[in-house]
Amino acid sequence: MIAASVATPAAAQDRPASPPAESSGDIVIEGKRLDERSIVGASPPLAVLDAAALQALGTTSLAEMLKKLQSLTRSSSGEPSIFLLNGRRISGFEEMQDIPQEAIEKFELLSEADATRFGYPPTRRVANIITKRHFRSLELEQQSNATTEGGGTGIMTRAAVTRLDGPGRLTLGVRGERRLAITEAQRDLDPLPGLTSRSIAAASRTIRGNAAWAVALGRTISLSVSGSAERQADLSLLGVAIGSPDPARQRSVIGTTTGGVAVSGALGDWTWNGTASATNLISTVTSLGGDPSRAFRTRSTTRTLATKLVANGPLVHLPAGDATLVVALDGDDSRSRRAGSSGDAARIFGRRTGAATVTASLPVTSVREDVLPMLGDVTATATGGIGHVTGGGTYPRVAATLGWQPLRAVRVGATIDRKQTPPSVNQLFDPVRSFPNVPYFDNLTGQTVLVDVIGGGNARLAPERQRRNAVDLTLKPFAKRELTLALTYATTDIIDQAISVSQPTLRVEAAFPALFTRDNNGRLLSVDSRPVNLARERRRELTANLFWAGPLGPQPAPPAPPSAGAPPPTRPPREPFFLFANVSPTLRLADRLVLADGQPALDLLDGDAFGGNGGQPRFEGNVYTSLSRGGIAGGFDLQWRAGTRVRSDLAAADLRFDSLVTVGAYLIAPLAKITGGQHWGKAVHIALNARNLFNERQRVRDRDGVTPIGFRPAYLDPFGRSVMVTLRSLF
């Protein structure tokens, strides 16, 4: 969602610059002071955004900003970024999610190769948010949104307080949100035989509170503490069966509380950081109404304690520079308790994990140190680690990267990564529950039927093993302009991948017959969607990311100081337009999946499918652009997904999924621009946002041109086009 982007109010403005000192005839040597909050090292960053570039995004909170930058911050492996705040690791996103964008001074994004500096594998990018040193604000926000076809109306109210004072930080936030359901009748969908009054998007209510506090303990040590609590309740209409007077409903309530602490400091040339977090999640699912014989209630409680300690510093001085060492220790302890209404005793599960990794980075050549300068800068990094899971044995982690920067504007990197990952606690221990009357397309018969879908965890999952090799090229042709082109070619092999089966094709059902239940006539009755291990998958893909942020045209010269007695200038120089643009396409060259040993491979790019929405698209991409000036910003985002095909000898199951292009647009402005500059409107801002502007939905047709019931456009995207209006005040 997009909210208004505004100019910082007077209470949040930086202090004015001091007047220039009179010349004394002395020689003054000026130097640029290094910002200790910056993490930019020897290799060029992928992006550095200042306040003007961030304002062009048209967002107001850090969470919204990162959502708009997701295609830029997400690595080529698909993993999310590592987030730092003022150059330091944090215990969780709760520490910074309520910081308004006006408080952000700069945003830095580093490549995957830099992740090893912070104790992470070289498969994730590093994002650093630098805040203003002094900032105070009270933020009030109100959103209203609705779909243009009816249903799904929602409102959101939010309030937040931010106090920044050097290393000290305090943020408080509360948010409440409500959304109405969307039913089949509101989308003119004929109910499935034997069933009426069904929702295709659940009604929901969410309330969340968050607090974070940070303080400096001396000159080198800092401490931060955060906590949050959230409650989300969803209500789904499962339909009224013929002959039943009471509609079946399902209520899901999830309560989550989290707490975290982070401590960081320095000891000589070494820096260290420790984080700890605790999470308590309570999930309750209850069936209401409908057939009393199928009533159920499940409740699960999961408690997790996670810790991580990282230390890094110089190891030895080499001719090309300092060799550095990073040591990381982390572990977590999870306990899960689940109980149902079937009379079975409550079951308790527990798991502990621990891991240790060591990363060494060695400079091989250096232009600055005059070591083989004709080769540019070459750096080699190696990571080795081992982890242990109670009841699951040990698992290794090995990675190596080689970075070469022959020119200032060119960087080439190569990465080899080998890892083994145990299943998550949710994948193992989530309570087993049944979802009745779910429309399901059966590829074996070409019909859409109502089935019972079984969800939950699978305690027999094996750990996932992954091998990834990647080569990347980064070009930054201009030293003083923010233009970056990044290309990555990667091959990925995944063994024992844990995933939920959702497409009963002939090959899928042959590999996992126990997951599908049919009657004597072959009619599908139930599908077990609990995760299972797939034998192996091999992918090859090419990703690109083009990024630009900067003013259009020359910057106006600063006005000269007025001479004594001269009248003040009539108006300040006009600001230029500021453009932000990001294009991120992905081309999949190969994607072959073997479901079980002894079975032929599925070609997910050429007619085979595993998921419920067809095969893998060979091409998909995202374009985001925004233009701003004087506090007013507007732009659009475009997502394109190529069409896919699911081949079958049965005409009703031989499906074509058309390509899909969706466009969103937004416009934001201070209310003072609309009301003519009244004082009361300067801190109030308005935003208009449209999602799926042209109301495009996925089109699916079989060989005869018929759309199966389960693939009707409104089932695939219940919301369609939606609009949102936001009013926001910053005091």
N, C-alpha and C positions, 0 to 999 in steps of 0.2 A: 504494500500500500504506500501511497505517496502523500505526504503532507506538505505544508507550505515551507518554503525556505525563506529566511528573513534576514534582515540586517540586524546586527547585534545591538541591543539597547544600551542606553548610556551606562547602566549599572554594570554591564558586561564588557565595556570597551577597554582596550588596552590603554595604558597611560600615554598622554601625548608626548611626543619627542621633545627633548630639551632643546632650547634655542642654540644655534651654533655659537661656539666660543669665539671671542675676538682673537685675531692673529697676534701672537707675541713674538714672532720671528724665530721661534724654536722649530727644530725639525721634529716632526711627529711621524712615527711609524705606526700605521694602522694594520691590524690583522683581524682575520675573521675567527671569532671564538667558536670552538667546536661545541656543539650542543650535546651534553652528556646523555640526553634522552634519545638521540638518533642512533640507529643501528646500521646505517649504511657503511659498508666496509670497502675493501679494495675493489671488489667486483661491482659493476654498475647495477643499480636497482632496476626492477621492472617498471616501477612507477613511483613518482613522488608528487603528491597533490597538495597544493597549498589551500588556503581558505577560499580563494576565488574559484578554484576548480571544484572544491567541495560544494560551494554554493550553487554552482551550475548543475549539480545533480538533482536539485529540487527536492531534497529531503531535509528533515529537521532533527531526527534522532540518529544516534549511532547505529541502532539496529536497522533502521530503514536504509541508512547509507551503505551498510555492509550488504544488505539484500540487493541493492542496485549494482554493487560492485562484485557480485557473486561470480559472474562469468570471468572476471579478471583475477579474483583472488583464488578461485578453484584451480588446483594443479592439473596437469595433463593426465594424472592418474585418477582424477575424479575425487580426490580427498580434499577436505576443507583445509583452510589455512590455520596456521598457528597464530594466535593473537597475543600481542604484547601491548602494554599500556605504558607510555613514556619509557620505552626500552626495557621494561621488566616483565617477567612472566606473572600471570595472575592466577588465582585459584579457580576462576570460572568466569563465564560471560556475565554473570550477575554483577561483577565489579564495575562494569562499564556500560551496561545496556541502557541506563537512564541518562547518560550524558548527552546534552543537546548538541547538535552539530555546530552551533555558534561557539561552543567552548573548544572546538577542535582547531588546532593551529596547523597541523600537517598530518598527512597520511603517507606512510612508506610501505612499499611492497617489494620484498626480496624473493629471489628464485628458490627453487627446491634445494639447490646446493648449499644455501646458507642455513638450512634447517638444522644441520649437524652442529652448528655453533650453539644451539640452545637445547641440545640433548634429544633431538628428534631425528627420525630417518630422513634420507634425502628424497622423499616423495611428497612433501607438503611445502607450500609456500609460506612465507613469514610476513605477516601484516603488523605494522607498528603504528599505533595511534598516539600522536603527541598532542597534548592538551595545552591550552593557554595556562600560564603560570598563575594568573589571578582572574577569577570569574565567579560571578554570583547570579543566580536566576531562580525565578519561580515560573513554572511552566504549566499551563492549563490547555487541554486539548479536547475537542469534541468532534467525533466522526459519525456520519450517517451514510449508509450504503444500501443499495437495492439493485436487484436485477431488473432489466427492462421487460422481462416476460412474466414477472410476478413471483412472489415467494423469495425466501432467502434474505429478507430485509435484516439489516444489522445495525447496531449502534455501538460505539466505543467511547468511553470517557477515561481520561488519563490526567494525572497530576504528578509533578515531579519537582524536587528541590535539588539544586546543585550548588556546592560551595567548593571552589578551588583556591588554594592559598599556598603556592610553592609546592612542596612535597605533600602537603596536607590535602585531603580530599574527603568530601562527604556528599553522598547522593541518596535520596529517598524517593521512592516512586510507588504509585498505586495505579492499577489499571483494571477496569471492568468492561466486559464485552458480552453482547448478547446477539444471537442470530436465530432467525426463525427457520423452520424446516421448509423443504421443497417437496411437494407430493407429485405423484404421477398425474393427477388431475390438472395440476397447474402447468404441466408441460404437454397437455393433450395426448398423453400416452394411454392407450387402451390397457386396462388391467389385464394381467396374465390370467388364463383360465383358472377359475376357482379361487380368485384372490382379488380383493379390492382394498382401497385406502392404504396405500403403501407410500412411504417417503423414500425419495432417492437421494436426499441430503438431510442429515439429522439436524434437529434443533440443538443449540448448544448455549451454555452460559459459562463464562470464565471470569474469575477474579484472581488478581495477583498482586502481591506486595513485595517490595525489594528494598534492601538497604546495603550500602557499602561505605566503608570508612578506611582511610589510609593516613599514616603519620610517619614522620621520620624519627628514628631512634638514634640520635647522634649524626655524625657526618657521613657514615658509610652504610648504615643499616636502615631499611624501611620495612614497615609492617602494614598489611592491609587485611581487613576482615569483611566478609560479605555474608548475607543471608537472604533467603527468599522463601515465600510460601505461595502455592497456587492450587486452586481447585477448579476442575473442569467437569461439567456435567453435560452429557449428551443424551438425547431421547430420540429413538428411531421408531417409526411406525412400520410394523412387519406385515400388516394387512389383516383383513377380516375374511376368514374362510367361510365358504357357503355353509349355512346351518349354524354358524357360531354367532351369538349375539354380542360378543365382546371382542374388540380389536386387540390384537397382540401387539405389545410394545416391548422395547428393550431399553433399559436405562443403564448407562455407564458413567461411573463417577471415579475420577482419578485425582487424588490429592498428593501433592509433592512438596516436600520441604527440603531445602538444601542449605548448607553452611560451608564456608571455606575460609582459609587463612593462607596468606603468602608472606614469606619473609625473604628478603634478599639483602646482600651486602658484599663487601669486598675485603680481601685479606692480601695485602701487597698488590701484586699484579694479577691475582686471581679473583674472580667473582663467583659467587654462589647464590643459589636460589632454592628455597624449599616451599612446597605447597602441600596442603592437605584439604580434603573436602569430604563431607558426609552428606548422603542423600537418603531420604526415607520416602518411599513411594507406596501408596495404598490404592489398590484398584478393586472396584466392586462392580460387578455386572449382574443385573437382576432382570428377570422376565416378568412382565406385567400383563394381566389379561390373557385372552386367547384360551387355548386348551390347557386346563389345569394339570393334566397328566404330563405336560412338557415344561412345566414351570421349573425354574432353577435359579440359583444364586451362587455366585462364586466370589471369593474375596482372596486377594493375595497381597502380601506385604513384603517388600524388598528393601533391605538396608545395605548400603554400600559405603565403605570407607576407603578412600584412595589417597595415596601419598606419592610424592616425587621429589627427588633431590638432585640438583644438577650443579656441577662445579666445572669451571673452565678457565684456562689461562695458558701462558707460554710454557713450553716444555724445554726447548733448547734453541739457541740462536744458530741458524744456518746461514750460509753465504747469501741466499736469496731472501732471507727474512726469518721471522720466528716460526718454529713449529709449535702448534698449539694442541692441547689435549682437552677433551671434554669427557667427563665421567658422569653417568646418570644412573640413579637407582630409583626404582618405582615398584609399587605393589598395591594391591587392593584386597579387601576382605568383604565378601558379599554373603548375605543370609536372606533366604527367601522362604516364606511360609504361605501355603495356599490351602484353602478349604472350600468345599462345595456343599450343596444342599442334598446330595445323594445319600448322606448318612456315613460316608467314608470319613475316617479320621483325618485330621489335618496333617499335611506332609510338610516337612522342613528340609530344606536343602542348604548347603553351604559350599563355598569355594573360596580359596585363597590363591592369589597369583603374585609372583615376584619376578623382577627382571633387573639385569645389570648390563649396561652397554658402555663401551669405551670407543671414542672417536679420536683419531689423530689426523691432523691436517698439516701437510708438508709443502712449503713453497719450493718449486723446482727451478724455475727461472724468474727473473724480475727485471723490469726496465728500470725501476727506481734504484735498485741496488746494483745495477750494471752487471748482472749475472746472465750471460747469453741474451742480451737485450734484443738481438735480432729475432728471437723466437717469441717475444712478447712475455706475458705473464702466464706461467703454468703452475697450477696447484693440484696436488693429489690428496684425496681424503679417503680414509678407510674406517669402517665401523664394524665392530664385532660385539655380539651380545648373546646372552642366554637367559631364558626365562623358565619358570617352573609353575605348574598348576597342580593343585592337590587333586590326586586321582587321575591326572592326565599326563604326568611325566614332564619332561623338559622339552623346550623348543628353542631352536637357534635363530639368530638374526645376523645376517652378513650383508654389508653394502659397501660399495666403492664408487667414488666419483672422480672424474678428471676434468678440470676446467682449464680452458685455454683462451686467453684474451690477446690476440695478435695486434689489435688496434683498439683505440679508446672506444670506438663505436661498435665493436664486434666481440661477441663472446660465444664460444662453442663449448658444450659440455657433454659428457657421457656418464651414464649411471647404470650400475648393476645392483639389483636389490633382491635378496632372498630372505623370505620371512615365513614363519609359521604362526598362525593366530588361533587361539582357542575360541570356541563359540562364546557369544555373550551370555550373560545371566538370563536375559529375557528369552533368547533362543532355547536355552536349556530348561528353564523352570517356569515360564509363563503358564498360568492355569489353563487347563483344557476346557473349552466352552464351545457350544454349538450355536450357530446362527441359522435359524430356519427361514424357509421361503426366499432364498436368494436366487434371482434369475441367473442361469448359467447356460452358456452355449456349449453344446456337446458336439465336438468335431466328428465323432464317430457316426452320429445320426443326422447332423445338420439341423438340429432343432434346439430351441431355447426352452429349458425346463426349470422348474423350481426344485432346488436341492437344499439339503442341510449342509452347511459348510462348517467344518470342525477346525478350530484354531487353538493355538497354545504353543507350548514348548516341547522340545524333543531331547530328553536327557541322554540319548545315545549318539548324539552328533559327534563326529570326529573333528579334530582341528583342521583348519584350512591352510594349505601350503600355496605360496605364490612366488613366482619368478618373473621379474620385470627387468627389461633392458630398454634404455631410452637414450636417444641422441637429441640434443636441443641446440638451437641457434637463436641468439638474441641480437637484434640490431637496434642501436640508438644513434641515428645519424646526426642529431643536433645536440650540442652540449648544453645549450640554453633553452631548448624547447622540449616539451614533454611528448615525444613521439617514439613509440616502441613497437617493434614487430618481433614476436616470439613464435618459433616453429618447433614442434616436437614430434619425433617419430618414435613409437613405442611398440614393443611386443610384450604381451602378458600371458603367462600360463598359470592357470588356477587349478589346483587339485583338491578334491573334497570340498568344493564350494557349497556352503549351506544356503539353501534358498527354498522358498515355498512353491510347490507345484500348483499351477492354476490353469493349465490347458490340457484337457484330456484327449490329445491326439493319439493315433494308433501307437506311435513309438513311445510316447510318454507313458501310456497305460501299460505297455509291454514291459517297460523298465520298472514301474512302480505299481503293480496291480493292486496291492493292498490299500492304496490311497483312494480307490474309486469303488463304490458299491452300486450294483445294478440289480434290477429284479430279473425274473425269468425271461422277460421279453426284451431285455437289454436296455431298459429305461434307466437313466442315471438317477440315483436316489441321494447320494451323499458324496462329498469330496473332502478329503482330509488335507487341509492346507498347512499343516505343521511342517516346519523346515526339514529337509532331508539333504544328504550329501550327494552331490553330482560327481561323476568320475573325474572329468577334466574339461577345461575350456581353454582355447587359444585365440587371442585377439591380436590384430595388427591395426593400428590407426595412426592417422596424421592429424594433429591439432594445430591451430594457428590462433594468434591473438594480436590484433592490431589496436593500439591505444593512442589516443591523441587528447591533449588537454592544453588549452592556451587561448589567448586573446586573438581575435580576428582583426588584423590591421595593427598599425603602430600604437604603442602606448602614449598617451598624452604626457607632455613634459610637465613636471610639477610647477605650480605657479611661483613666480619670484616673490620674495617678501616685499610688501608695499613700503615705499619710501615715506619719510616723515611728512605728514600733512596730506598725503595722497588719499583719495576716496577708496573704500574697499572695493574689491572686484565684484562685478555685477552677478556673475554666476561661475561656478567651478567648471573646469573643462569636462566635456562629455566623456563618459566611460565608453570604451569599446565593447562590442559583443564578446562574450566568452563562450567557447565551444568545448564541449566534452563529448567524445565519441569512442565507442568500443565495439569491435567486431570480433566474434569468436566462433569460427566454423570448426567442425569436426568431420573428417572423412574416414570412415571405417573401411579398411582394405580387406579384412578377413575376420570372421567370427564363427568358429566351429566348436560345437559342444557335443561331448560324449556323455550321455546320461548315466550309463552303467557299463562296466567292463564287458567286452564282448559284443556290444551294440555298435552299429555304424554311427558316424558322426553326423550331427545335424548342422546344416549350413544355414545359420540364422539370417544371412544376407540374401539368400536365394530360395525362398519358399518354405523353409522350415520355421517352426515357432515353438517357443517354450512358455512364454508369458501369455496373459489373456488379451493383449492388444497387438497381436501379430508379431512378426519377426523384428529384427533390429533394423532401423533405418540406416541406409548406407551413408547418408549425409544429414546433418542437422546443424543449426547455427543460431546465433543470437546477435542482434544488433541493438545497441542502445545509443541514443544521441540526445543532447540537451543544449539549449542555447539560453544564455541569461545576460541581463544587463540591468543595473540599478535595482536589484532586489527582485525583479520579475524574471521568471524562468519558465520555459516550456520545452517539451520534447516528446519523444516516443520510444517505445521498445518494440522490437519485432522478433518473433521466434518462428523458425521454419524447421519442419521435420519432414523428410522425404517419405514417400509412400513405401509400403511393404506388401508382401504377398505371402499367403499361406496356401500351399498347394495341397490338393486332395483329389482322389478319384471320384468322390461324391460331389456332384455339382453344388449342393446346398452348403458344403463345407469348404469349397474352393473359394477363398476370400481374397479380396483386394482392399487394402487400406490406403485411401488416397492421401496424398501429401497434405500437410496442414500448415497454414500460415496464420498466426494470430498477432494482432497489433494492439498495443496499449498507448494511451496518450495522456498527458497531464499539462496543467497550466497553474502556476502559483504566483501570488503577488501580495505585497502588504496592502492591507485594507485602505491605508492612507492614499494609495495610488488611485483607488476607486472613488473615495469620498472627497477627494480634493485636498488632502493633506491635513485634515483635522487632527488635533493632537491625540485625541482618544484612540485614533485608529493606527497610530504608529507602531504599537506593540501587538496589534491584532492582524492576523494574516489568514488568507483564504486560499484553499487549494481545490481544484477540480480534477478528478482522475477518472479515466475510463479504462476498464479492462476488457479485452477482446472486443475492440471497437466495432468490428464488422460482424460480430456474432458468428464467427466461424467455428464449426465443430468437425470432428473426424467423421468422414463418410466411409462406410464399409458396405461392400456389395459382394454377393456371391456370383457364380458363373452366369446365372440367369438375370443378373442385375437387381436382385432382391436383397434388401437389407434385413438380416436376421433380427428378431425381436430384441435379443440381448445386446445388439450393437446399434440400436437406435441412437442418434446423436445426443439426445437429452440424457440417456443413460450414461454415456461416456463423459459428458460435461453438463451436469445439472444446472450450473449457474449461467453459462453463456455470457452475454454482454452484461456488465454491471457498471454502475457509476457510483462515485463517492464524493462527498463534500466534506471538507475539513475546515474547522475554525480553530486557530491556535493563538494563544497569548503568551508572551514571554515578558516577564517583569524583572 
